[in-house]
Amino acid sequence: MSAHVPSHPTEHPHPQARQYIIIAAVLAFITGIEVAVYYINVLRPILPPTLIALSALKFALVVMFYMHLKFDHPLFTGLFVFGLATAMFTFVGFLALFGFVALVH
């Protein structure tokens, strides 16, 4: 008999339930901050960038932990980030295009 050899020797152990609960609590806390920021009238001028930054932070946490990109091969993270950046630049390009067209007419 041979000793049991794992099929993926570079595989990392998955986080335990405690870590998922901590991440969920952090996400809930950030969501609470987003709601609070919306209702603070003094912050109205910087509301969009603040909410976008908080949303990006939550997105990064979800991608790293719940989608397991933190534990996967860096190639998968690169492919994900490339697709996300392409979508973001396309979206910004369309916003600029339609904003420019609206100014011309």
Sequence and secondary structure as in RCSB ss.txt:
>XXXX:A:sequence
MSAHVPSHPTEHPHPQARQYIIIAAVLAFITGIEVAVYYINVLRPILPPTLIALSALKFALVVMFYMHLKFDHPL
FTGLFVFGLATAMFTFVGFLALFGFVALVH
>XXXX:A:secstr
      S TT      HHHHHHHHHHHHHHHHHHHHHHH GGGGGGHHHHHHHHHHHHHHHIIIIIS TTTS HH
HHHHHHHHHHHHHHHHHHHHHHHHHHHHH 
